């Protein structure tokens, strides 16, 4: 696995970095950010994702960016260099799959909106038919999730980097909101029950005085 900067920074990008004063810092980043693979930090982040964006390269000369979603953890970390996921049936345009057939290079962005965190990855992707590696399918298929599997995609990660949180607006799913407000709802229910009990006790005392 190489440094993200070594793979991402073209000569044109480096020239612009030089022009606008950031080249020295990024040159140092290229030298020190060579890693053997994903660390526990990246693995934990990926295991909690329920979506990502993937760019592939078409024969028409244009990149194609697709949103992929599923249950939390549907992208599986097989090891520190390899990810895999089941490709669900969708609108059946097969643009990403077709692009990967002719050019395996892809780029992914994974975002956690609540944490304002963004992970970028370069990878080489291979398509694996379901009957080619049934043990892999059993390992990565989200069986409890309603879906129609069509193929598997295995990604050999070439480089990755974290982006700054600037301009990432915090957003929360319904499940996350429910979880955040669960203690307050429980406290409110407890207070309402306590209030009802006190009212009943008060009415009982009034009755006894009569």
Secondary structure, 3 states (H helix, E strand, C coil): CCCHHHHHCCHHHHHHHHHHCCHHHHHHHHHHCCCCCCCHHHHHHHHCCCEEEEEEECCCCCEEEEEEECCCCCCEEEECCEEEEEEECCCCCCHHHHHHHHCCEEEEEEEECCCCEEEEEEEEEEEECCCCCHHHHHHHCCCCCCCCEEEEEEEEEEEEEEECCCCCCCCCCHHHHHHHHHHHHHHHHHHHHHHHHHHHHHHHHHHHHC
